[in-house]
Amino acid sequence: MSYAKIKWLILLLPTVATGIWEYVRHQALLPYLSMELGNVLTPFIVLLVTLTLLTKLFRMLEETLNQLQKGQAMKAAFEEREQLARELHDGISQSLFLMSVKLDKLERAQDSDDRAAAAEQIRATVRHVYEDVRQSIANLRTAPVTTDVPWMSAIRGLGDEANANGIHTTLDWRLSDGMLTGKEQVELLAILRESVMNVRKHSNASTLLVECEPFGSGFRAVVQDNGSGGEQTDFWAKGRFGIRMMRDRAVGMGWTFTITGSKDQGTKVEIVNKRGGGHEK
């Protein structure tokens, strides 16, 4: 029996039992039962119904609530595993693949200068993998055990991570949680996390802006830094797996994804959901 049915039965049974008792008393028992005695018996009738029927319903209600709590715990555990899998896929796996490519390059290198350069690139990649592993372990240690933690806590955590790396971060978030579905929240957070991680690793930036605002009935999110930037061809060069992952996530949700930058003005990542149209700034 569902939670809603049990709840309604608990609410209605005393009233129904009282009504049936009053009807029977007035229609059949009135010649044999005085009004005063009937009034005295009424609360005992309700108590009897409560002890015999409602006790069982309350037990069923407790079992249903226990099942719901177990389901929520399983959902929370599953979401934590999904979060860890995304972090491993988005950060560590692409770094390990890049390392294998550089090892192949090292093997093919002929002179000592090429081998030294390849070795230095491999050392840098190992440091990045180390940072990613430490971040994943930290996330596991501090991850919430329930799904009731506000989504904005995760958004603010992106800024905290950048600040911890010496990048002054401004968070300008004007989009309420209710404007996004659960899947939209997961995908948008993954894109923003990858973008902020790229800023921390590669941009040499000192400031970072993360903003999001309503856009028609959709939204517009921006991650912009003042770092070294790059040409458009650099963003889509071979080996830039993180940017391709962000784009693929956005396209999979029906969003538009753009990345622009220059060596003087840093890099700007923009994600737009034009569900209801709008006007660009």
VOGU-3710 file (C-alpha; in Angstrom, 3 decimals, decimal comma):
1> msyakikwli> 0,000/0,000/0,000  1,337/3,405/-0,907  2,300/6,117/1,561  -0,558/8,369/0,366  -3,222/5,658/0,856  -1,964/4,834/4,336  -1,975/8,518/5,297  -5,541/9,029/4,099  -6,767/5,892/5,883  -5,196/7,110/9,138
11> lllptvatgi> -6,955/10,461/8,720  -10,361/9,105/7,716  -10,828/5,915/9,738  -11,673/7,577/13,107  -14,215/9,853/11,423  -15,768/6,987/9,452  -15,881/4,749/12,543  -17,576/7,476/14,572  -20,121/8,098/11,798  -20,964/4,385/11,478
21> weyvrhqall> -21,319/4,052/15,255  -23,644/7,074/15,484  -25,772/5,790/12,601  -26,125/2,307/14,094  -26,820/3,740/17,537  -29,619/6,002/16,337  -31,156/3,563/13,866  -30,956/0,283/15,777  -29,770/0,715/19,354  -31,655/3,770/20,520
31> pylsmelgnv> -34,529/1,725/22,132  -31,948/-0,318/24,071  -29,250/2,262/24,718  -29,697/5,574/26,440  -28,287/8,747/24,927  -25,969/9,259/27,909  -24,549/5,739/27,700  -24,094/6,067/23,928  -22,106/9,275/24,398  -19,883/7,528/26,940
41> ltpfivllvt> -19,290/4,571/24,617  -18,375/6,709/21,588  -14,750/7,514/22,616  -14,192/3,864/23,556  -15,397/2,782/20,108  -12,949/5,202/18,474  -10,137/3,925/20,744  -10,944/0,322/19,799  -10,789/1,168/16,091  -7,518/2,950/16,669
51> ltlltklfrm> -5,954/0,012/18,499  -7,133/-2,620/16,028  -6,850/-0,869/12,655  -4,745/2,275/12,963  -1,937/0,497/14,811  -1,452/-1,733/11,787  -1,598/1,267/9,467  1,000/3,131/11,535  3,256/0,079/11,335  2,815/0,015/7,565
61> leetlnqlqk> 3,568/3,742/7,456  6,810/3,259/9,401  7,874/0,457/7,060  7,122/2,637/4,044  9,144/5,524/5,485  12,055/3,157/6,211  11,970/1,973/2,604  11,953/5,568/1,381  14,955/6,393/3,582  16,835/3,355/2,286
71> gqamkaafee> 16,010/4,415/-1,264  17,328/7,928/-0,590  20,515/6,498/0,925  21,033/4,279/-2,131  20,383/7,251/-4,425  22,929/9,348/-2,513  25,530/6,573/-2,746  24,861/6,177/-6,467  25,209/9,918/-7,071  28,519/9,944/-5,174
81> reqlarelhd> 29,800/7,104/-7,376  28,627/8,966/-10,479  30,383/12,111/-9,266  33,636/10,220/-8,682  33,335/8,543/-12,098  32,885/11,924/-13,808  35,914/13,367/-12,009  38,046/10,371/-12,945  36,862/10,547/-16,550  37,075/14,307/-16,969
91> gisqslflms> 40,377/14,852/-15,194  42,549/11,843/-14,501  41,741/9,655/-17,514  42,525/12,353/-20,066  45,795/13,180/-18,278  46,832/9,518/-18,304  46,020/9,254/-22,007  48,047/12,374/-22,672  50,914/10,875/-20,691  50,881/7,740/-22,857
101> vkldkleraq> 51,098/9,911/-25,972  54,081/11,778/-24,533  55,782/8,503/-23,598  55,469/7,404/-27,212  57,000/10,720/-28,247  59,831/10,187/-25,758  60,587/6,778/-27,233  60,780/8,241/-30,736  62,945/11,200/-29,711  66,413/11,061/-31,255
111> dsddraaaae> 68,444/13,839/-29,651  68,852/14,640/-25,979  67,021/17,994/-26,174  63,839/16,354/-27,499  64,036/13,660/-24,838  64,534/16,244/-22,091  61,550/18,286/-23,321  59,347/15,189/-23,503  60,453/14,111/-20,025  59,585/17,541/-18,615
121> qiratvrhvy> 56,120/17,369/-20,233  55,575/13,953/-18,664  56,605/15,276/-15,252  54,111/18,148/-15,622  51,362/15,687/-16,543  52,209/13,526/-13,518  51,875/16,597/-11,300  48,462/17,331/-12,812  47,341/13,735/-12,205  48,566/14,014/-8,631
131> edvrqsianl> 46,548/17,205/-8,128  43,450/15,559/-9,630  43,784/12,519/-7,359  44,189/14,727/-4,301  41,117/16,747/-5,329  39,055/13,579/-5,852  40,070/12,251/-2,443  39,216/15,592/-0,843  35,815/15,576/-2,541  35,124/12,071/-1,236
141> rtapvttdvp> 36,053/13,093/2,299  33,910/16,222/2,268  31,064/14,945/0,072  27,557/15,122/1,580  25,974/11,837/2,592  22,498/12,947/1,593  21,033/14,615/-1,458  19,475/17,467/0,551  22,546/19,716/0,383  21,724/22,783/-1,730
151> wmsairglgd> 23,120/22,725/-5,249  24,553/26,194/-4,707  27,011/24,724/-2,207  28,681/22,870/-5,066  28,714/26,056/-7,172  30,331/28,043/-4,364  32,836/25,225/-3,961  34,161/25,936/-7,462  35,056/29,450/-6,413  36,616/28,199/-3,179
161> eanangihtt> 38,855/25,806/-5,135  40,056/28,614/-7,403  40,619/30,966/-4,452  42,626/28,237/-2,722  44,928/28,237/-5,756  45,583/31,971/-5,505  43,020/33,068/-8,129  40,705/35,845/-6,951  37,249/34,544/-7,890  34,003/36,485/-8,244
171> ldwrlsdgml> 30,774/34,466/-8,199  27,786/36,280/-9,718  24,963/33,724/-9,657  21,418/34,934/-10,319  19,810/31,651/-11,375  17,557/29,868/-8,880  17,786/26,095/-8,403  14,176/25,677/-9,482  14,937/26,832/-13,039  17,023/23,713/-13,725
181> tgkeqvella> 16,119/20,047/-13,744  18,260/17,571/-11,851  20,040/16,473/-15,027  20,630/20,083/-16,090  22,207/20,812/-12,704  24,534/17,813/-13,015  25,638/18,638/-16,572  26,059/22,374/-15,990  28,078/21,762/-12,829  30,327/19,294/-14,710
191> ilresvmnvr> 31,000/21,850/-17,464  31,719/24,626/-14,985  33,988/22,376/-12,916  36,031/21,381/-15,975  36,277/25,021/-17,067  37,438/26,199/-13,627  39,928/23,318/-13,455  41,377/24,399/-16,814  41,790/27,922/-15,454  43,605/26,597/-12,381
201> khsnastllv> 45,918/24,345/-14,392  46,703/26,183/-17,599  45,731/29,863/-17,619  48,188/31,513/-15,193  45,236/33,772/-14,313  44,975/36,023/-11,274  41,215/36,713/-11,500  38,237/34,562/-12,412  34,575/35,390/-12,971  31,840/32,748/-12,744
211> ecepfgsgfr> 28,406/34,128/-13,516  24,997/32,777/-14,463  21,763/34,613/-15,199  18,280/33,862/-16,551  18,087/33,980/-20,340  14,475/33,988/-21,504  13,154/30,840/-19,835  16,647/29,333/-19,989  20,012/30,535/-18,710  23,399/31,937/-19,696
221> avvqdngsgg> 26,537/30,887/-17,791  30,026/32,379/-18,228  33,479/31,467/-16,902  36,037/34,164/-17,737  39,643/34,628/-16,618  42,407/37,144/-17,262  45,063/34,528/-17,992  47,298/33,763/-20,925  44,391/32,810/-23,187  45,161/31,522/-26,651
231> eqtdfwakgr> 44,108/31,532/-30,269  40,891/29,826/-31,347  42,847/27,060/-33,037  44,676/26,361/-29,772  41,440/25,520/-27,959  40,562/22,757/-30,403  44,069/21,465/-30,934  44,808/17,773/-30,674  44,896/16,659/-27,057  42,455/19,284/-25,690
241> fgirmmrdra> 40,080/16,622/-24,411  38,574/18,707/-21,605  37,192/21,355/-23,955  35,712/18,691/-26,218  34,080/17,030/-23,207  32,511/20,333/-22,169  31,224/20,926/-25,679  29,820/17,399/-25,962  28,009/17,718/-22,633  26,485/21,037/-23,705
251> vgmgwtftit> 25,458/19,765/-27,139  23,943/16,670/-25,555  21,676/18,946/-23,502  20,751/21,121/-26,472  22,818/24,069/-25,221  25,248/26,232/-27,174  28,877/26,167/-26,087  31,453/28,754/-27,131  35,007/29,405/-26,030  36,898/32,528/-27,034
261> gskdqgtkve> 40,091/34,182/-25,938  43,267/36,009/-26,754  46,686/36,277/-25,247  45,818/39,743/-23,922  42,289/39,187/-22,605  42,283/35,656/-21,213  39,660/33,011/-21,965  35,872/33,115/-21,884  33,641/30,023/-21,806  29,921/30,603/-22,388
271> ivnkrggghe> 27,040/28,120/-22,093  23,606/29,276/-23,243  20,270/27,502/-22,991  17,823/29,330/-25,278  14,693/27,495/-24,223  12,663/30,660/-24,317  14,839/32,914/-26,458  16,401/36,108/-25,202  18,829/38,820/-26,113  22,536/38,528/-25,930
281> k> 24,403/41,079/-23,905
//
